[in-house]
Amino acid sequence: MVQQIAVLSDTHGVDPTLAAVLAEPDVRSADLVVVTGDLAAGPQPTQVLDRLRALGDRGLLVRGNADRDLVTVARGGQPPEGTPAVDLWAAAQLGAADITLLDQLPHPATVDLDDFGQVLFCHGTPRDDNEVVLVDTRLSRWADVLADVPDAVRIVCMGHTHVPFARLVGRRWLVNSGSTGMPYGSSGVPWVLLSASGIRLRTTAIDPAEVAAAVVADSGFPEVDQWVQDYIVHPPSDVDAVLAFAARDGRDPQWNAAGV
């Protein structure tokens, strides 16, 4: 059983932002660091995996949909339709140990948090690493998504949609720590600290221009200059993300940009 857990998600092969969060005092002192998927699909895939490996037993890495896709592509399989160019490039950079690591990631994973109860970590939802739920997803959808989650689980931590939030559904906390590699709508790099005293959404300040320059200098991805402009310097907003994902959370197709 652990007393304090730092939760990160969607590192997406961006090493400087991962390094910045891991350097936070509360992350360094946490009993466990959990990363809820989509680890290497980005411009610095092997650098990020090496940094995550260095956590040793203090790190718990959970599978994301992009992790599955990288394994498929790296082993010569057909990538899903619409797979980003950076993901195809990243798959080609992986060594045998990287592919094995990604292939063996658990989903979901559960940890006992001292004086709080069980915490379940997943990527999309507990039942599907590619399923979409959002902060404004309707209660009936949440009930369906969580139907098989044991009552002993008091917190569900997820990623996938890159926008941080924490909300209650049926007396259970649902938490998205956002994305460290492709943060949408955040003024910094989002992550979460869990302890018996509560759930704290945290942000690590960065200089986007400095991060972008560091990624460009260290990545061999041919389109890295444009990639950092799109996802580091001028990232999508939280509204952009919700509108992009909304059609996938089962809501009424008549729902519009006003959220009604």
Secondary structure, 3 states (H helix, E strand, C coil): CECEEEEECCCCCCHHHHHHHHCCHHHHCCCEEEECCCCCCCCCHHHHHHHHHCCHHHEEECCCHHHHHHHHHHCCCCCCCCCCHHHHHHHHHCCHHHHHHHHCCCCCEEEEECCCEEEEECCCECCECCCCCCCCCCHHHHHHHCCCCCCCEEEEEECCCCCCEEEEECCEEEEECCCCCCCCCCCCEEEEEEECCEEEEEEECCCHHHHHHHHHHHCCCCCHHHHHHHHHHCCCCHHHHHHHHHHHCCCCCCCCCCCC
